Amino acid sequence: MKRPVVLIPLFLAATLAAQQIPPRPEALTYKPITFLPPAAKDHKAVLKNGIPVFLVPDAAIGLVRVDLIVRGGGYLDPLEKTGVAQAFGSQWRAGGTLKTKAEDLDEQLAFLAASLNSSCSATQAALRLQVLEKDLAEGLRLMREVMSEPAFDPNRLDLMKKSMTQGIETRNDSVQSIATYQAPLLLYGERHFSGRQITAAGIEAITPADLKAFHVRLLHPANMVLAVSGKFDPAAMIAVLEESFGRLKPLPGAAVSPAVPAPDHERKPGIYLSPKEVPQSLVFMALPGLRRTDPDWFPALVANEILGGGTMSARLMRKLRSDEGLTYGIYSIFSQGPYFRGDWTVQFQTKNRSVAYALRLVNEQIERIKNEPVSDDDLKLVKGYLIDGYPDLFENSQAVASGFANDAAIGWPEGYSATFRQNVQAVTKADIQRVARKYFDLAKAVVFIAGNAVEAQAGDEKDHPGLLKDVLPLPVIPLPLRDPKTMKPIGQ
């Protein structure tokens, strides 16, 4: 039996010879990769009733994704009705429609191998449909029905309320869940929507009528933005959307959602301790930050990545994890501040007795970036990371469409994507030092610690002596846990 002739080695040898391979790997050269970020204006259309639509077709997949984003969320809840928006987001789809029972709607979507989900955050509600191209018409019909005629089935609502009640009962079970409610209360207060907490009584009081009223209020075309991605023809899709969403008119009681309010809570800098008998404490620090539209945004972004952005090369990660072995991970971030000024925050976990020492090291790195110009290597590394990684935000049509729609719903000006890399590249060492001095003012810090308060205050007497009260010139303030059902401080 004859063996087949193997041509691959001969082909490779000829190819390699033609490329004139250099003697060492570092001498290899590559053609530059050119990436132009998509522009929102090139994908934007507006329906006859004013709803903006962002369309990003992709013929390589057989699915269509339609996202409806609606301005309005938990910030619209009255103080005595905190939790209605969250319940609405859960039940908008799950509670069925006036024409189709919840169980029948589940079956119809399953038969189409489609998904239709709803949610509602503090500032936005959303309906998200994913369906095969061939079933788009039926999928949109069901989506439009859910959008306009939700039934909020009482039985489904009762199940959700039981689940929410069980969830809040675990608020004090871990340091993470404790921080989830304590930190916002410290930063925003009890009256601002960012700090408000749902109670068991509040959950029990939610009725289908509350959800219907919330739905009617939101259902105004001026509150809506659409994103469409996947396999479709843009012109044909616009025609379909005009028939389904473009005919929507405000119902009696519908209103344009007001601007998201900024907090008026006066923060009190300090080191706050909530007791929890665990081996490791959670440490959270916050300083006043800025918005993405601020002229300082890009220098602040680069400064944060050098200091503690979360990568293994960040200074806080290298010092606290790699050098000292105090934590598995530490990260920091400047919030984009979509509606009002954001914060710079840093978070990590460490042994109770290491809290004071770890905070001293964090403070040292903060003072270092304020007082010493960053190195050429650090600046080059972070700029490369931010610039080279930016195309990942546009990895598929869904990411592009939803990103544009989300920016439009928030109200961000267009053009951020087009100039992102140039703005990062333009940041200088002097810029970094200037914004570090401006925003990393430790006298304004709110530090929250959940863990063994006695051990955290005493510090590591053996290896790294030093009391917690001496880490910063701020008062150390006991912060009692709250009753998970009532949110009243325990013992007060």
N, C-alpha and C positions, 0 to 999 in steps of 0.2 A: 504494500500500500504506500503510495507516495505521500510525503508530508506536504502540507500547504506551504507555499512560499511566503515568508514573513518579510513584509516590506517596511514595517514601521521603523526598525532601527536604521535602515538606510535613509528613510525620509528625515528622521530626526538628525542624523549626522549631517545631511546636506543642509538642513535648516540652521543648525548651530554654526556650521562653517560659514554660512552666508551672513549670520549676525555678528561674526567676529567677537566671540565672547571675551570679555576682559579677563585679566589674570586674577583679579580679586573681586569678591561680591560688592564691596563698597564702590567699585568703579562702574557698576551697572547704571545705566541711565534709562529714564522712562519719559514717555510723552506726558505732558501735563494734562490733568483731567479738568475739564471746564464744566462748572456747574452754575447754571443761572436759575436762581429761585423763581418759582412761578409768581406772577403778580395777580393780586385779587381782582383787579379791574378786568383782566383778560378772561375771567371765569364767572363774572357777575352778570345777572339779569334781574329785572324787577317785574313782578307780576302786576296785573292791572290794578289790583287793590293795594299795591305798595309793598308787598312782601318781597324782600331781596332774596335771591337764590344764587348759590354758588355751585356750578356744575363742573365736575372733573371726570370726564369719561375715561374708561380703560377697557379696551376691547379684549384684553387678555383674560378676563374673568367673566364668568357667566352669571354673576350676581349683581343686583342693584341695591345700594344702601341709600335710604332717605332719612335724614335727620331733621326734625323740627325742633328748633330751640325757641323758647318763649321767655322773654324778660319778665321776671317776677318770681319770688320764692319766699323763703322764711322771713325775710325782712318785712313782708307784708302782714305777717301774723300779728294780731293784737296781742298785747302782753298776756292777757288772760286766756288766749287761745294758741299759745306756743305749741307747735307740733302739727298744726293743720296742714301746712305746706308739705311737710314730710309725708304725712298720711296720704295727701292728695297724690303725690308722686308715686307712691306704692300702688294706689288703687285706680288711678286714671285708666290703666290698661287692665289690671287684674280684676276689676269689678264689673267687667262686661259692658254692654251698651244697652240702650233702650230697645234696640232691635234684636240683639243677639245676647243670649245669656252667657255668663262668664265661662261655663263649661263648654258651651258650643263654640265660643270664640277660640278657646284653647284647641279644640279638635280641628277647627278649620285651619288654623295656623300650622298645626302639626301636619295636616294633610298636604299643605303647600310646602312643607319643609322650610317654613319662614319663621322669623322671629320678630316680635313687636313688643318693645319694652318701654316703660315710662319711668321717670324719676323727677325729683324736685329737690334742688339744693337750696342754700340760703338765698341765692340770687337768680336762679334759672330753673325752669321746668323743661322737660324734653320728652319727645316721642321718637323712637328710633326703629325703623323698619329695615329688615334685610330679607330679600326675596329673590328667587330665581328670575332671570330676565323674562322668561316665558309667562310667568305668573304676576308680572308687575301690575297689571290692571286690577286684578283681584286683591293683591296686597295693598295697593293704594286705596281701594274702596274700603277695606277694613280699617286702615289707618285713619282715613277721613271720618269714618263712623265713630271710632274711638275718640278722635279729637273733638268732634262736635256733640256727640250724644252719649257720654259715659253714664252708666247707671249706678255706679258705686254700690254694688250688691252688699247689703247689710251683713250677710254671713261671711263674705270675704273680709269685710272691714273688721268684724269681730275677731277673726283669726289673726289679722295683722295687729290689732290692739293687744291681744294676748302675747304675741311675739315681741312687740315693743316693750311691754311691761316686763317680760322675762329678761330682755336685754338691759334695761336700766337697773335691774336688781343686781347686776354684776359690776356696777360702776366702781366699786371699791375693791374688786378682786385682784387687780394688778396695778403696778406703778404707771403703766401706759394708760390704762383707763382712768386712773385718778388724774393724770396730767391732762387728759382730754377735756375734763370739765374745769379743773382748777386754773390752768393757764389762761384760757379765754376770759374767765371771770376776773383775773388779775389785770389783764390787758384792756378789756372792753367794758367791764362792769356788768351788772345784772339786767340792765334795761336795754342795752344795745343788742340787736339780734345776734351778733357774734358771740356774746357771752350768755345769752339766755339758755336755760336748760329745761328740757321736757320733764314733767313730773308724772307720777302715776295717776293722779287725779286729772291732770290735763289730758292724758291719753284716754282715760275713761269717758271724758266729756265730749270727745270728738264724735260727731254724728254725720250721716250721709248728707244732711242739709248743709253742714259746714263745708264739705268737700264740693258740693254743687255750687255754692256761693263763690268759693275760691275759683272754681273752674270758669264760671261766667265772667268773673272779674278779669281773668287773664285772657279770655278768648277775643282778642282785638288784633286785627292785622298789623297794627303799628308795633305790637310787642313781638312779632314773629320774624324768624330768619330760617331759611331752608338750606340744607346742604345735600347734594346728590352726587354719588360716585358709583363707578362700576360700568357695566356694559349698557350703553344707550346712545342714541343720537340726540345731541343737544337741542336741536330745533324741535324734534318730535317730543322730547321730554318737556320742554316749555309748554307746548300745546296741551299735554296731559296735565301738567301742574295747574295751568290756567283753569281747567275744568274741575279740578279737585280742590285746590287751595285758593286759587285766584278768585273764586266766587264767594269766599267767606266774607261776611259782613258782621260788624259788631252786634252782639246780642244786647238787649236792654240790660243795663247793669255792667256791661263791659267798660273797661277804662284803660287808657294808656298808663302803663306802670310808672310810678314816680321814680325819681333818681334814688339810688341806693344811699341811705344816710351815713355820714361819717360818725364815728363815736365821739361823744363829748365827755367821756369818763376821764377823770384826772388820775393818771397812774401814779403810784407811790413806789419809787425805786426801793428795792430791798431784797433780802434773801429770805424767801418764804419756805417753810418746811412743813410738809404733811406727813404724819407718821404711818409707816407700813412696815410690818415685820418681814423683811425680805433680805436675802444676802446682798443684793445690789440695789443701789439707788438710781433713780432716773434724774438727770440734771437737765434743766431747760433754761436758757438765757435769752432774753429779748432786749433789743435796743431799737429806738425809732429809726425807720428807714426812709424809703422814698418810693415814687411811682416809676413805672417803665418809661413814661414820657419826660421824666426829669433829665436835664442836661448832664447830670452826674451819673446816669444809669450805667453806661458802658464802663467807665472807670470803676464804679462800685461792683459791677459784675465780675470784672477781671480780678479786682482786689479780693473778692470773696472766694473765687476759685483758687487763688494762691493760698489764702489763709485756711479755708476749711470746706471747700466745695463738695467734699465727699469722696474724691478720688484718693487712691493710695499715695499720690504725690503731694497732696495738700499738707501744709505745715502741721495743722492740728492732728491729722491722721498719723503723720510720721512721728510726731513727738509723743502723743499719748498712747498710740497703739504699738508702732514699730519699735520706738526707743524705750518706752517705759512699761509697756504691757499692761496698761491700766484699763483698757476697754477693747471690745471687739470692733467698735466703729464709732466715729464721731463725724458729724457733718454740720455745715452751716449753709444758710441761704438768705438772699434778699428776696422777699416776696415782691411780686410785680405790682402789687397795689392796684388792682384793677379799678376800684371805685374810690378809694381814698389811700392816703399814705400807708405803705406797707411797713414791715418790720424786718430787721436782720435778726435771725434766730440761730442758735447753736444748740445741739442736743446730743447727749451720750448717756451711757450707763456705766457705772463702775462700782467696786466694792464700797460699802458704806464708809469705811474708814479712809478710803482713798479720795473721797469727794473734795475735801479741802485742798489736798495736794494737786489733784487734777484741775481744779479751778484756778489754782495759782499758775499752772502751766498754760492754761488757756489765756489768762490775763497777760502772761509774759509774751505770748505770740501776738496778741493784739497790740501790745505796746511796741513790739519789734517792728510790725508792719507800719506803725505810725511814725516811728523814729528812724528807721533805716530804709534806704532805697532798696527795692527788691532786686535780686540778681538778674543778669541778662538771661541766664538759663531758666529761671522760674518764669520770667515774662514770656520767653519764647515758647516754653512748654505749654503754658496755659492758653496763650493765643492760638497755638496750633491745635490744641484740644477743642477749643470753642469753634474755631473756623472750620476745621476738618470734620467735626461732628455735626455741624449745623444742617447739612443735607439730610441727615437721618430724620429730621422733622417732616420731611416731604417724601418719605419712603414709599408711599402708595397713594392712590387717588383718594381713598377715604381720609387719610391724614391731612391731605391738602384741603379738601372740601370742608371738613369739620373744623380745621384750624381757621380758615377764612371766616366761616360762619360764626365761630365762637368770638373772634376778634370783633366782628360786626355787631354781635349781640352786646358785647361789653361796651363798645363805642371807641375802641382803639383806632387811631388814625391809620390809614393804609400806608404802606411803604416801609414798615419796620423790617420785613424780610429782605427787601431789595438792597438795603444798606447795612445789614447786620455785620457782615464780615469786614467791610471797610471801617465801620465804627469801632469794632474790636481791635483791628490792626492799628488804628490811630491812637490808642491808649498809650500813654507814656509812664515812665517811672514816677515822674513828678505828679501826674494825675492820680496815681494810686496812693501816693503818700498824702496828697491833699484830701481825697475822699475818706481815707482811713482816719485822718484826724477829725474830719467833720462828723462822721457817722459812728465811729467806735468810741463813744464817750461813756466810759464805764460808770460814771456818776449817775447815769440815767438808766442803768440796768435793772431789769426785773428778773430775778433768778428764782426759779421754782425747783424744789427738790422733794421727791417722794421716796421715802425709804426709812431706815432706822435713824430717827432724828438724833438720838443720843450719840451714836457712833459717828454720824456725819459731822456733828458739831465738835466732837473730841479730836477728830483727825487721826492720822497714823502716827501714834506716839513713838513707835519703835523705829521705823525707817525714814519717815518724812514728817517730823513733828511740826505742828502748826494748827491753830484753832480755826474753825470756819469763820468766826467773827472777825478774824484778822485778814481774811482774803481780800475783802473790798471794804471801803469806808461806807458801808451801808448797814442799816439795822437788820438783825436776824429776827424774823417774826414767825412764831408758830402759827400754822394755818390748819385749823381742824378739818377733818374730813366732813363731807356732807352726807346726810341721810340719802341713800340712792333713790328713794321714792319721792321724798318731799323736797329735796335739795336745800334743806335747812341745815346749818352747821351743827354737827353733833356735839352735845354738851353745852349748847348755848340757848 
